[in-house]
Amino acid sequence: MLHLRRMSSSTVSDLVRATNFAALKHSTQRRKNLAETPYINHPIGVMNILCTEGDVTDIPTLMAAVLHDTVEDTDTSLEEIEAEFGVEVRGLVNEVTDDKSLPKEERKRLQVVNGPGKSHKAKLVKLADKLYNLRDLSAETPVGWTEERVGEYRKWASRVCSGLVGSNGKLESLLAEELTGKHSVPFPWTE
């Protein structure tokens, strides 16, 4: 049984299992763009950014990237993540999961405040997640979003990522290009 399998080191097959798990969990969800693209494109895209642009090859980190929204946005529990993928992946997913019982503004504030204290691997996932979202915003404004809301998201993302500086120079450079080059948002954030 897969959920009883405990490996001391993760393998490519574990990464494929995690990707399949995320695809099944997100199967009915769509992104908030005009085309309503499948939501799974986002976690796979975050994993791809880590691997191909950030040169991250650590399997548990890549697994956490593809699973990063399952607990927050589906009926998945942290216990289920641990049973399927082990303690390390559970811990990473937990670190990047917002507490949906809190108001949205509080969740956003906590991402800024708690970012610097996250583990190195969790910081990598957060950087790639924000980079993916910022690129999405550059390509197309989500349905129902105003330009003001997009601008506020960019400023908030810069504040979050400023607390993650020192984690991956390549990803940080790409974030700086995305924020400062195209949209004049300071990075790292200065108040």
C-alpha positions in Angstrom: 0.0 0.0 0.0 1.4 3.4 -1.0 0.3 5.2 2.2 2.3 2.8 4.3 5.5 3.2 2.3 8.2 5.2 4.3 11.3 5.9 2.4 14.4 7.4 3.9 15.1 9.3 0.7 12.6 10.4 -1.9 12.7 9.3 -5.5 11.4 10.5 -8.8 8.5 8.0 -8.5 7.5 9.8 -5.2 7.5 13.1 -7.1 5.3 11.5 -9.8 3.0 10.2 -7.1 2.8 13.6 -5.5 2.0 15.2 -8.9 -0.8 12.7 -9.5 -2.1 13.2 -6.0 -2.3 17.0 -6.6 -3.9 16.6 -10.0 -6.6 14.4 -8.5 -7.2 16.8 -5.6 -7.4 19.9 -7.8 -9.3 18.1 -10.7 -12.4 20.3 -10.5 -10.7 23.6 -9.8 -9.9 26.3 -12.3 -7.7 29.4 -12.3 -9.4 32.8 -12.2 -8.4 33.8 -15.7 -10.7 34.2 -18.8 -9.8 30.7 -20.1 -10.4 29.2 -16.7 -7.3 27.0 -17.1 -7.0 23.9 -14.9 -5.8 24.9 -11.4 -3.2 22.1 -11.4 -1.2 24.1 -13.9 -0.3 26.4 -11.0 1.3 23.9 -8.6 3.0 22.1 -11.5 4.2 25.5 -12.7 5.6 26.3 -9.2 7.5 23.0 -9.2 8.8 23.7 -12.7 10.1 27.2 -11.7 11.9 25.6 -8.8 13.5 22.9 -10.9 14.3 24.7 -14.2 14.9 28.3 -13.1 16.0 27.9 -9.5 18.1 24.7 -10.1 16.3 23.0 -7.2 16.5 19.3 -7.5 15.7 18.2 -3.9 12.7 15.8 -4.3 10.9 16.7 -1.0 11.0 20.4 -1.9 9.6 19.7 -5.4 7.0 17.4 -3.9 6.0 20.2 -1.4 5.8 22.6 -4.4 3.3 20.5 -6.3 1.3 19.8 -3.1 1.5 23.3 -1.7 -2.2 24.2 -2.2 -3.8 20.8 -1.5 -4.4 21.4 2.2 -5.4 25.0 1.8 -7.7 24.6 -1.2 -9.0 21.0 -1.1 -10.3 18.5 1.4 -6.8 17.2 2.0 -5.4 17.0 5.5 -1.9 17.3 6.8 -2.3 13.8 8.1 -3.1 12.5 4.7 0.0 14.3 3.3 2.1 12.6 5.9 0.6 9.1 5.3 1.2 9.4 1.6 4.5 11.3 1.5 6.1 11.3 4.9 6.9 13.6 7.7 9.3 15.9 5.8 6.9 16.7 3.0 4.1 17.2 5.5 6.2 19.7 7.4 7.0 21.6 4.3 3.4 21.7 3.1 2.4 22.9 6.6 4.9 25.7 6.5 3.5 27.1 3.2 -0.2 26.6 4.1 -2.3 29.5 5.3 -4.8 29.0 8.1 -8.1 29.5 6.2 -9.9 30.0 9.6 -8.2 33.4 9.8 -9.4 36.5 8.0 -7.7 37.1 4.6 -5.8 40.2 5.7 -4.5 38.4 8.8 -3.3 35.5 6.6 -1.5 38.0 4.3 0.1 39.8 7.3 1.3 36.5 8.7 3.0 35.5 5.4 5.0 38.8 5.6 5.8 38.4 9.3 6.5 34.6 9.4 8.4 34.4 6.1 11.9 35.0 7.5 11.5 32.2 10.0 10.5 29.5 7.5 12.8 26.7 6.7 15.1 27.1 3.6 13.0 24.6 1.6 9.7 26.3 2.5 11.2 29.6 1.4 12.1 28.2 -1.9 8.5 27.0 -2.5 7.2 30.5 -1.4 9.5 32.3 -3.8 8.5 30.1 -6.8 4.8 30.4 -5.8 4.9 34.2 -5.8 7.0 34.3 -9.0 4.4 32.1 -10.7 1.5 34.3 -9.5 3.2 37.5 -10.5 3.9 36.2 -14.0 0.3 35.2 -14.2 -0.8 38.7 -13.3 1.5 40.2 -15.9 0.0 37.9 -18.6 -3.6 38.5 -17.6 -5.6 40.2 -14.9 -7.8 37.7 -13.1 -11.6 38.0 -13.7 -13.0 40.5 -11.2 -9.7 42.1 -10.3 -9.0 45.8 -10.8 -5.6 47.3 -11.7 -5.5 48.7 -8.1 -5.9 45.1 -6.7 -3.2 43.8 -9.0 -0.9 46.6 -7.8 -1.6 45.9 -4.1 -0.9 42.2 -4.8 2.5 43.1 -6.3 3.4 45.3 -3.3 2.3 42.5 -0.8 4.2 39.8 -2.8 7.4 42.0 -2.7 7.0 42.4 1.1 6.6 38.6 1.5 9.5 37.8 -0.8 11.8 40.4 0.9 11.6 38.2 4.0 12.9 35.2 1.9 16.0 36.9 0.5 19.1 34.8 0.7 17.3 31.6 -0.2 17.9 31.3 -4.0 19.7 34.1 -5.9 18.3 33.0 -9.3 14.7 33.1 -8.1 15.3 36.4 -6.3 16.8 37.9 -9.4 13.8 36.8 -11.5 11.4 38.2 -8.9 13.3 41.5 -8.9 13.0 41.7 -12.7 9.3 40.9 -12.5 8.6 43.5 -9.8 11.0 46.3 -10.5 11.5 46.1 -14.3 8.0 45.8 -15.4 6.0 47.3 -12.5 8.1 49.7 -10.4 7.5 47.8 -7.2 10.6 47.8 -5.0 12.4 44.5 -4.2 13.6 43.9 -1.7 10.7 45.8 -0.2 11.6 49.0 1.7 9.0 51.1 3.6 
